[in-house]
Amino acid sequence: MITSDLWRGKRYAVLGLARSGAATVQALLASGAEVVAWDERAEARDAMDPSSSPARGEEGSALPPGGGGTAAPRQGEGALSLADPLTLDLTGFTAVVVSPGVPLNRHPIAAHAAKYGVPVIGDIELFAQARAELPPHKVVGITGTNGKSTTTALVHHILKTAGVPTTMGGNIGLPILGQEPLPAGGVYVLELSSYQIDLTFSLDCDVAVLLNITPDHLDRYDSFVAYAWAKGRLFNLQSFHHLAILGGDGPMIDAIFEECDETWEQNIRRLSVSDVDQPAWPALQGPHNAQNAAAAVEVCRDLGLTVELIETALRSYPGLPHRMERIRDLNGVLFVNDSKATNADSAAPALAAYPAIRWILGGQAKAAELDTCVPHFGHVRSAYTIGEAGGMFADLLRRHMTVEESGTLAVAVQHAARDAAAGETVLLSPACASFDQFRDFEDRGDQFRQLV
């Protein structure tokens, strides 16, 4: 794991004990910090409870021993207790470390920490603080409303194929603090949501990428402008002349570009897809992947890779699960899992990528429209709506195409497969969140794969 002497002897509160929170606790304890941890879920607290853990060194041990919910410190190790930070006097605490999923605009922890002058940070900020003690390395930070997971995985794949020590983390893969430090010359590739950027104050990316900005997560921000500038802060944190790459278009992207150029003074580039050779890259089809690939190429060229090495890696990139993932070809019908498309903007590129589609969509709608998908409706032979938004989307689509209100994914898959002819694609690209019928978008995509 990644540790730091900076944290030794200091006190931290950690709120949220899912994967990144649990890794944060472990890294802080291993660094000799005192940690108070909490999660609303009893099972998460139980997994972290030192009173039920065997002594460190025994098989399966996670935490130092202790009683009554408090871990006794050992030489070189910190101490852990379980308590809700909202009930604590935070005087003397160094920081409150929260999960990116904690809505700071609504959760009382922000005001409670401010009362004691304690900053609220995330695990990415702790990683930024630990960088000075790591072997010489570079960091690539990638953000945007859509495409950041694919671009992050693609940059990581290109670097790995070229023999560069690399790992990816942030909003993808394993928590960054839970990973082993890279050797000298390594590159950390981080997918960064706006929430993670909100919680870091010293992450200086050698290369920072903003792919695009469209309205999303407006329940966490006062406006679209506020959300866009949260993304743009990634450039504000960069050192002089580090590389900033911007894709997409629109007034907010233009405004951030001008701010970078005039005030932050980065080495700044706008993405161009004119040289993209998509037919040679099977897992990178569709206009959105043209931009993702262009961004990855710019990043890797700046990191010193040759065009030949990059091109070889692009051809072998396997793609990510749930992102235009080709499941199977059955009697000439292609089945594609694009469950990660949780809004209309991210569904539109999949509609553009295939010429004859049986479209499965619906779930928890983030907006009452599908405007960005409209230009590609000519590719859709019929639509099958599911979940809470099924009726609303059916009403929107009926004047454009044949629509069935299937209700459930199982029915939609069965009927779309029945109707599809050779040369057509059965596409799950929901344009919605998944929580009405599924645990998350991965669960939705896994169930689609199973049904297919």
N, C-alpha and C positions, 0 to 999 in steps of 0.2 A: 504493500500500500504506500501511498504518498504521505509523508509526515513532515513536520517542521519543528525546529527548535524554538521558533517564534511563539508557539502555542504552549510551551512548557510552563507549568505553574499558573496558567491563566484560567479563568472561569468562563464557560460558555453554556448557554441554553440552546438545546436543539429541539425544534418543534416540527414534528412529522418524521416518522420512522419507517417509511418505505425504503426502497433500495438506496437512494442517495442519502437519506437521513441516517440509515443504519451504517453506511460506509463512513459518513461524516463522524459519527460517534466513535467508531473504531479508530479512525485516523487521529482524532483528537486525544483519545485515551492513550494510544501508542506513542503520542508525542509528549505525554506527561501533563495533559490538561485535566482540569476538573470539569465534569460535564453533568448538567441536569437535562434529562431527556423526557419527551412526552409525545404521545400520539392519542387521538381520541379513540382509536380502535384498541380494545383490550388485548386482542391477539398480538398486535404489534408491540404493546408494552410488555406482554408476557415473554415474547421472544427476546426482549432486551433486558428483562429483569435479572439483575445480578444475584438476587437472593435464591433464584432457582437454577443458576448456572454452576457447573463444576469449576474447580480451580483451573486457572489458565495453565495450559500444558497438557491437560487431559484431553482425550479424543473428543471432538465436538465442542470444546470450550470456546466461548466467544468473549467472555468478560472476566475481570478479576472477581474473586469471591467476596462475599460480604453478607450482612444480615439486615433484615428489615428494609430491603429495597435500596440499600446503600452499599457500594462496593468499597472495600478497604483498599487504599492506595498501596502499591508495591513499588520498589525501587525502579525508576525508569518508566513507570506507568502512572496514568492518572486515576481518577476516581469517578464513579458514576452513581447518580441517584435519579430516581424517577419522581418527577413532580411537574405539574402544569406551570409553565413560566408566568402565566397570568396571575398566579397566586403568590408569586415571589417578589420580595424586595430585590431588584436587580442591581442595586448599588455594588460596584466592584466587578461586575461582569464585563468581559471584553466585548462580547457580541451575542446577539440572538441569531442563530442559524436556522432559517426556515426552509421548508420544502417549497419549490416553485409553485406547487399547487395551492399554497395558502394565499387566499385573495386579500392582499394587503389593503385594498381600498375598502374592504368590509370587515376584516378580522381585527379584533381589538388589540392584537399583539403589537401592532405598529405604534399605537398611541401609548400603550403601557411601556414599551421600551423607550420611547421618546421622553417619557416622564422622568426617566433615570439617565437620560443622555447616552443610551446604549444603542449602537447601530444595529440595524437588521440586515443581515447578509445571507448569501447562499453558499453552497459548496464550491461554486466556480470562483468566488472571491477567495476562499481558503486556498484553492489551487493556485490562484494568482499570487497569493502571499508566499506560498511554498516554492515558487519557481526559482528564487535566488539560490536555493540549496540543491537544486536538481542539476545533473550534468548539462552542459551546454546544449540547447535545443531551440526549436521554433514552435510557435503556436499559430494555427489557422483557426479563425472563428467564423462560422457561417450562420447567417440568420436570413429571415425572409418569411413571408406568410406561407408560401408554398415552395416545395422543392428542396428544402434544406436537408432533410434526411438523405435523399438520393445524392445530393451534391457532396455531403459529408462522407457518405459511404464510398462514393466514386473517387474522391481525392485520396481517401485512405487506401482504396484498392490500387490506385495508380502508384502511390508511394511504395506500398508493399510489393507490388509486382516489380518495381524498379530496384528493390533491395534496400530501401530506406527504412530504418527502424521507425515504426509508427504505431499509434493506437488512436482510437476514436472514443469520444465520450461526450458528456454534457447531456443533451436530450436524446441520445442514442447510445445503444450498447451498455456497457457496464459503467457504474458511477466512476467518475474520474479519480476520486480519492481512493477508491478501492483497487486501483490498478497499480502494477509495479512501475516504478520510474523507468523511463527509456534511457538507453545508453547515450553517450555523446553523439550529437548529430541527429537525434531523433526529432520527430515532428508529431505534436499532439494536435489532432483534428477535432474540433469541438462544434457540435450542433448546438446553437444557442437560441432559445425562445426569448421573447420579449421579457417574460417573467424572470428568466435567469440573468438577462442583462440588467434589469432593474435592481438585482441583488448583488451586483459586483461594482466595485469602485476603483479597481487597480489592474484589471485584466488588459494588458497591452499586447494585442495580437500583432504578430509580424505581418500577417495577411488577414484582412477582415473583408468579408463578403456580405453584401445585402442583395439578395436575389430579386425581390419584388415586395411590394406592399399593397395589400387589398384589405378592405374592412374585415376585421376578425377580432375576437376576444373583447368586444366593446362592453361587455359586462365588467371588465377589469379597468377600463380607462374612461376618462371623461368624454373623449371624442376620438374620432379617427386620427386627427392630427396628433393627439397625445400618444396614441398607439404607435404611429409612424415615428415620432421622435424617440420613443423608447427603443425602437430598432436602431435608429441613427446614433444613439449613444455609444454603440460599439466603436464607431469611428472617433468619437470625442475622446475615448480612452486611449487611443493609439499615440505612440511617440511620433515625433517629427519624421516625416519621410517614410514611415512604414506604409505598406501598400493597402489601399482601399479600392475595392471592386464593387461597382453598382450595376445591377441589371434592371430590367423593367423600364417603365416610363410612367408619366403622370406628374402632376404638380408637386407631390410630396417627394418623389425621387429626385426631381429637378432641384427642389429646395435643399435637400440633404447634400446633393452634389455640389451646389454652390457654396454651402456652408463648409464642406470639406475643402474645397478649392481655395476659398478666400480667408477662412478663419483657422481651420485646423491644419492646413498646409500639408496634407498627406500627398504621397505619390498616388494619384487617383486615376482610375480607368473606368470607362463605361463598356459594358459587355456588347460584343457583336457576335451574331450567329452566322455570319456570311461564310465562314470557312468550315462550318460543321459538316461532317460527312456521315450523317446518321445511318444510311443504308448499311454501312459496314459494322454497326454496333447494335446487335439484335435486342439487347435489353434497354436500349435508350431511344425508343421510338416516341413520336409525338412532339409537338412544338415546345412543350414545357421542358422536355428532356434535351432539346437543342440548347436551351438556355443553361440547364444544369451542366451539360457537357462543356459548354463554352466557359462557364465559370471554373470548372475543375481544371480545364486546360490552362487558363490564365494563372491559377494558383500554382500549378505544378511547374509551369515554365518559370515563374518567379522564384520557385524553390530550386531551380537549377537543373530540372530534368530535360532531356532531349525530346524533340518532337517524335522521334522513332519509339522511344520508351513509352511515351504517353499514348501513342496510337496503338501500340501492342496491348496495353492495359485496357483501353476503351473497348477493344474487340472482345476481350475476355471477361468483361464485367458481367456478373450474373444477375444483377438487379436485387432489389429488396423485397421481402415479403409484403404483400398488401399494397404494393405500389405498381399498378399495371403488371401484376405478376401473372405470367402465362401458366395456367394450371394444367390444361391438357387440350389436345386436338382430338375430337371424337367425331368420326365420319365427316371430316372437313369443317366441323364447327369448332372455333376456338373459344375457350372459356378463360376469362381474365378476371383476376381478383384485384380490384382497386379500392379496397375497403378504407384505405387511408384518406380517400377523398371525402373529407368531412364538411366541405362547403362547396358551393357552386363553382367558385373559381378553380378549385383543385379537381373538380369533375370535368370541367370543360376540356382540358387537354386530352383526356382519355377519349372523349367523344370525337375530338378532332383526329385522333390517331387511327381510327378504324372506320372503313367506309360503309359497313352494313352491320348495325348493332341491334341486339335485343337488350334493352337497358333496364337494369334493376336499380331502383333508387328509393330513398326514403329513410326515415328514422326521426331523430330529434332535429328539427330544422333550426338553422342559425339565422335564416332570413326567409321572408315570405315571397321569394322570387327566385328565378333561375336565369336571370338576364344574361350572365356571361356564357351560359350554355346555348343560348338561342342560335348563334351563328352556325352551330354544328347539328341542329335538329334534323337537317337533311340526311344525316348519316343514320338516324334512328328509324328502324323498321317498326318497332313497337316498344312500349314501356310497361314496366311491372312495378307498381308502387307498394311499399311496405311501411309498417310502423306508424307513429303518430302523425307524420306529415303525409301519409299516403293519400288521404282524401284531398288535401290542399294541392299537392303536386299533380294529382290526377286531373283536377279542375284546370290547372294551369296548362297542362299538356294536351288536353283533348282536342283543342282546335289545331294542333300541329301534327298529331300522330294518333295511332291506335293505342289505347291505354287500358290496362287491366289493374284493378285494385286487388292485388294478391294478398295483402295483409301480412303474411309471414315470408321469411326468406325461403323456407322449404317449398312453399307453393310457387313462389316466383321462379325459383330455379327449375322446378319441374315443368312449368308452363312455358318458360322461355326456351328450354331445351326442346320441348315438343314443337314449338313454332319455328325454331331456327333451321335454316337450310345450309347446305355446304357453301362455304365462303363467307358465312356470317360469323359474328362474334357475340357470345353471351357475356355481357359486361356488368359486373357489380361495381358501380361507381356511385355511391349513395347520395353525395352532396349533402350529407347530414351527419350529425353526431350519432352515436350508437347506443346511448345509455337507456333508451326506452325498452329495448329488447335484448341487449347484450351487455356483457361486462365492460367491453371497450372495443375499439375498432379491430384489434387483433383477434378477439374472440369472434367477432362478426366474420372476419376474413377466414379464420380457421374453420368455422362452420360452413361457409361457402365452399371451401376446398373439400371438406368431407362430403358435402352433398353432391358436388361434381364427381 
